[in-house]
Amino acid sequence: MSGVLAITEQRAGEWSRMSLETVAAAQQLARDLGTNVSAAVVGGAEVEKLAADLASKKLERVWTVRHDLLADYTADAFTAAVEQLIRKTSPDYVLFPHTYQVRDFAPKVATRFNQVLISDCVGIRVDGGAPVFVRQLFQGKLNADVRAEGNTPHFASVQAGAFRAEQAEAGAAQTEAFAPQIDASAIRVKPDKPFREAARAVDLTAADIIVSVGRGIREKDNIAIVEKLAEALGAELAASRPICDNGWLPMERQVGSSGQTVSPKAYVAVGISGAIQHLVGMKGAKTIVAINKDPDAPIFEVADYGIVGDLFEVVPALTEAVKKIRG
Ligand SMILES: Cc1cc2nc3c(=O)[nH]c(=O)nc-3n(C[C@H](O)[C@H](O)[C@H](O)COP(=O)(O)OP(=O)(O)OC[C@H]3O[C@@H](n4cnc5c(N)ncnc54)[C@H](O)[C@@H]3O)c2cc1C
């Protein structure tokens, strides 16, 4: 086949939101290389229905990789199935969404071909006829270009939000079934019921205004300063991941790739640097205001209004000003 193959992700018939982003990334790479692109849906009986969704995209083929032993995820079964599909179709490039599941099995697939997984890519471009995969290093302070040359296939995963699902081009694709051979005795783990988080008490996705606090706040007790601004604005309080990891605010208030995705009318980021994992959760906000003492903080790249200053001075002053205006 050659070309590009996108391996999508689903669970119990529900798409991972990153599947279409991966299809968009694969289409872009194929377009830039002047080659073809296909996609695969891996799982149990539910793959048929999901493949029909993908058949409306501009793809050469949609592969349904179906087996009863793929109905519940295990690294051994998924590795075997995806390896067999790749051996049959011989793509030059295989793209995955950078999910927890992919982190678990895709490196194993790559090593079966004596390759590595170029993981968590934020961009892909073609330079001199070969793809260059862009990965972030040192918490996003540096971008590294990784060239994929030599033996194929090459394997890469794309970061949440790096490509836009709505950019996946529409078209018509043929669907073809692929039945992998999976030996039950080769599956070394027994899948348990998927972990379910407790129901969320706070629905940040419905908030019009969100004030979000980051590590710049230094300690838990200081969060009250930001809470007062949220109160004055009639906003929901949210946070970056370190704040929730520290237990300073509940997990349900975390915004980002492993938290909630929000699109309020206004998002005020206080002491948040703007790591990509945070940005993907909030860059859809209509207006973004950032308060940060570092003028080079990446949050200012997405902000509509930026205040460079010490939050311990800026936030109380802003709270007073809002109170005055709102009476
Ligand atoms: C797999 C994975 C998933 C992740 N998921 C998420 C996620 O869902 N959400 C998320 O947020 N992160 C997530 N992260 C973490 C992410 O990479 C960043 O580490 C995190 O977003 C940083 O949080 P922060 O901006 O609050 O802290 P920092 O990066 O430490 O930034 C603190 C900022 O505060 C500023 N500051 C310090 N003092 C002051 C002051 N007095 N006044 C004003 N500004 C000040 C600093 O200049 C700095 O920019 C994830 C990471 C990984 C690897």
The ligand as an ORCA input file, in Angstrom:
! r2SCAN-3c Opt
* xyz 0 1
  C       0.401     13.614     29.981
  C       0.282     14.987     30.565
  C      -0.981     15.510     30.747
  C      -1.104     16.791     31.288
  N      -2.356     17.315     31.455
  C      -2.482     18.558     31.903
  C      -3.762     19.168     32.042
  O      -4.804     18.567     31.779
  N      -3.829     20.435     32.488
  C      -2.718     21.169     32.813
  O      -2.862     22.331     33.214
  N      -1.499     20.614     32.719
  C      -1.356     19.329     32.287
  N      -0.119     18.772     32.217
  C       1.015     19.498     32.842
  C       1.592     20.572     31.949
  O       2.584     20.025     31.121
  C       2.239     21.674     32.807
  O       3.209     21.107     33.652
  C       1.240     22.443     33.656
  O       0.157     22.902     32.858
  C       1.939     23.631     34.284
  O       1.059     24.259     35.165
  P       1.243     25.789     35.532
  O       1.195     26.615     34.317
  O       0.266     26.084     36.622
  O       2.688     25.808     36.230
  P       4.084     26.351     35.689
  O       4.405     25.832     34.362
  O       5.056     26.129     36.808
  O       3.832     27.914     35.526
  C       3.653     28.806     36.579
  C       3.584     30.183     35.958
  O       3.314     31.134     36.983
  C       4.074     32.308     36.730
  N       4.254     32.975     38.020
  C       5.008     32.583     39.064
  N       4.882     33.459     40.088
  C       4.040     34.444     39.655
  C       3.527     35.625     40.236
  N       3.836     35.986     41.498
  N       2.706     36.409     39.499
  C       2.373     36.059     38.212
  N       2.834     34.949     37.613
  C       3.647     34.133     38.328
  C       5.374     31.808     36.128
  O       5.972     32.831     35.333
  C       4.894     30.632     35.282
  O       4.628     31.024     33.954
  C       0.040     17.523     31.684
  C       1.299     16.972     31.481
  C       1.423     15.723     30.929
  C       2.803     15.162     30.715
*
